[in-house]
Every structure is written in structure tokens, then in C-alpha cells.
Amino acid sequence: MKITQNRPISPNFVCISLKLNKFIRSASLFAIVLGIFLLPKTALMAAITPEKIISSTNEERNRAGLNILSSNDQLARAANAKAQAVLASQIFDHTINGKKFSSWIKDTGYRYSLAGENLAMDFVSSEGLMRAWMASPDHRANILENEYADIGVGVAEGKFAGQKTIVVAQIFGDPLIKTAPIPADIVQLNERIMAWKNSPVNHLSFYYNLFGNISLLTTRQVALF
């Protein structure tokens, strides 16, 4: 699922696909208003890691000519908390006990202009999970959303409906406030200034070097202090 602030959610974007354990579950496909998630047929423990999921996601985006997503600690915490909440509540949904998935994101302090979530359970490998997501139009659309910049993945092991399982939460975000990288020469200049502030030993040498770099200050706006 993806949501935008101050913009309605498109009803054409949301769907759900479920395949439960062959002994106690049956396949179903239906529309929902808060996201997309996918379950396979088996319920086995799997060597699925956030690193593998993020790497596979970026490989798919690279093949599509899209930007590579940056691993974000806040989104990772949100995804881990969401995956644990699925096991604790025994509810496999984007909304748990009235709490929307976006609430887990906001709890970490991450502010976004666009955010999305993919959920999965019971997969046996990262590769198999990614193939299933990419085969699902709505999961694929989330993975290949051009506006996303950050990603966080949570993996939780436990029991669901009495069966050992693994829950994966994949959360995407486009930060509300974006910061441009500081040029390397400006970083070096600021480091020299901070070093002088902390140890003011040779003032003349400092000012001599500062004037030698004055051209940097005339071409860029920099907050030095």
C-alpha cells in the first residue's frame, strides 16, 4: 500500500492476496483499503534477512532504471515493530487493532510525503519472496514506485495460528524534508574551522588559510557556526 499526505488514496491501488497453510487455510483474493500483503503455501522457518530483501529490491529497481533506495534506521525500526506486532496480535493486516501501518512509521519520528508497506508471511527464502512480490501487480508497483527514497525491512520469527513462521514487513518512504549533500570542499573547510574553535592555538595560521579559501565562501552559502 502507498499513502500520500493531503491526497486521497486511489482505490485501484489496494488489493490483498492470501495463501494459507494447506491443512487449515484456503486461497482467497479480495480488495481492501489499506494495503497489500501476500502469503505462500508453506509455513517454514526461512533464512530471510533485511539485507537480502533490500538488496533484491534495489536490484529490481536498478533493472527498471530507478533510483536505489537508501536503508533508513527509522523505517527499519518501524518495520521491525510492525512485524513483531503481527505475531503479538495474531493479526496479519496493515491495520492492527485500529492502528494503521503509517502509525508505526510516525512513532519513529520519520516524516514522509509518501509511504508504503508490503507484508509477507511463511516464505522460505528472500528470493522466493521477491519473486512472489514482483509477480503481484500491486506489490510490484510498491517496489518500483519512482518517488520512494528510503526503505526499511523487519523480519520476525515466531508462531502464527500455532504454526512456526516468519513475518516480513517492507516499508518505503519519501522524506518530507530533503537535504542536499554538502560539497566535500565545504565539509573540509568547516572541519578546519571547528578544529580551530576547539583548539585555538595558531590564530594567524587559521586566518591565513581561511582567506586562502575565501573563494568558497563567495560562491556558496554555508552555515559555518
SVG drawing of the C-alpha trace seen along z (x, -y; Angstrom):
<svg xmlns="http://www.w3.org/2000/svg" viewBox="-13 -36 63 66">
<polyline fill="none" stroke="black" stroke-width="0.4" points="0.0,0.0 1.1,-3.5 -0.4,-6.7 0.2,-10.3 -0.4,-13.2 -3.2,-15.6 -4.1,-13.4 -6.8,-10.6 -5.8,-7.0 -6.5,-5.5 -9.0,-2.6 -7.4,-0.9 -4.1,-0.5 -5.2,1.7 -5.6,5.4 -4.8,8.5 -3.6,12.0 -3.7,14.8 -2.5,18.4 -2.6,20.2 -1.3,23.5 -2.8,26.4 -4.2,28.0 -6.0,25.1 -6.1,22.3 -7.6,21.7 -6.7,19.3 -8.5,16.1 -8.2,12.7 -10.1,9.6 -9.8,5.8 -9.0,3.8 -8.5,0.1 -5.3,0.2 -2.6,2.1 -1.4,5.3 0.2,8.4 0.9,12.0 1.2,15.4 2.5,18.6 1.5,22.2 4.1,23.4 4.8,22.4 8.5,23.0 11.4,21.0 13.5,19.2 16.9,17.6 15.4,14.3 17.3,11.2 16.6,7.4 19.9,7.1 18.8,9.6 15.4,8.1 16.8,4.6 19.5,5.8 16.9,7.7 14.6,4.7 17.3,2.4 18.3,4.9 14.7,4.8 14.7,1.0 18.1,0.9 16.8,3.1 13.9,0.7 16.2,-2.3 15.0,-3.7 16.9,-5.2 18.4,-3.0 16.7,-3.1 18.7,-4.0 18.4,-1.8 16.8,-4.0 17.1,-3.2 13.8,-4.8 11.9,-2.8 13.8,0.3 12.6,-0.2 9.0,-0.8 9.2,2.4 10.6,4.5 7.9,3.2 5.2,3.9 6.4,7.5 6.5,8.1 3.0,6.6 1.7,9.1 2.9,12.0 1.9,10.5 -1.6,9.7 -2.1,12.7 -3.5,10.3 -1.9,10.3 -3.0,6.9 -1.8,3.4 -4.1,2.2 -3.9,3.9 -6.5,3.1 -7.2,-0.2 -3.6,-1.2 -2.7,-2.0 0.7,-1.0 1.6,-4.6 1.4,-4.9 4.5,-2.7 6.4,-5.0 5.4,-8.1 6.3,-6.5 9.9,-6.6 9.8,-10.3 10.2,-9.7 8.1,-12.3 7.1,-11.5 5.4,-12.8 4.8,-9.3 5.0,-5.9 4.1,-2.3 4.2,1.1 4.4,4.7 3.8,7.6 4.6,11.3 4.5,14.4 5.7,18.1 8.2,17.7 11.2,20.0 13.7,17.6 14.3,14.0 14.5,14.9 11.2,16.7 9.5,13.8 10.8,11.2 9.6,13.3 6.1,13.5 6.0,9.8 7.2,9.0 4.6,11.3 1.9,9.4 1.0,6.1 0.4,4.1 3.4,5.4 5.5,4.7 4.1,1.2 5.2,0.5 8.7,1.9 9.0,-0.1 7.5,-3.4 9.6,-6.1 9.1,-8.6 10.4,-6.4 13.9,-7.3 14.2,-5.2 13.5,-1.6 13.4,0.4 12.7,4.1 11.7,6.0 11.9,9.8 10.3,11.5 10.2,15.2 7.5,16.8 4.2,18.6 1.1,17.6 -2.1,19.6 0.1,22.2 2.5,22.7 6.1,21.6 6.5,18.8 8.4,15.7 6.8,12.3 8.4,9.7 7.4,6.1 8.9,3.9 8.3,0.2 9.1,-2.5 9.3,-6.3 9.9,-9.6 11.1,-12.0 9.1,-15.2 12.2,-17.3 15.1,-16.5 18.7,-17.8 21.2,-18.1 24.7,-16.7 27.3,-19.2 30.2,-19.5 33.4,-17.9 35.4,-21.1 32.9,-22.8 33.0,-19.9 36.8,-20.1 36.6,-23.9 34.0,-23.5 36.1,-20.8 39.1,-23.1 37.0,-25.9 35.6,-23.5 39.1,-22.3 40.3,-25.9 37.3,-26.6 38.1,-23.6 41.8,-24.3 42.6,-27.9 46.4,-27.6 47.6,-29.4 45.2,-32.2 47.4,-33.7 47.7,-30.4 44.0,-29.9 43.1,-33.2 45.7,-32.8 44.2,-29.5 40.7,-30.9 41.5,-33.8 43.1,-31.3 39.7,-29.6 37.6,-32.7 36.5,-31.9 34.5,-29.1 32.5,-31.5 31.8,-33.8 30.3,-31.1 28.3,-29.1 26.1,-29.9 27.4,-28.0 26.4,-28.0 29.8,-27.9 28.7,-28.3"/>
</svg>
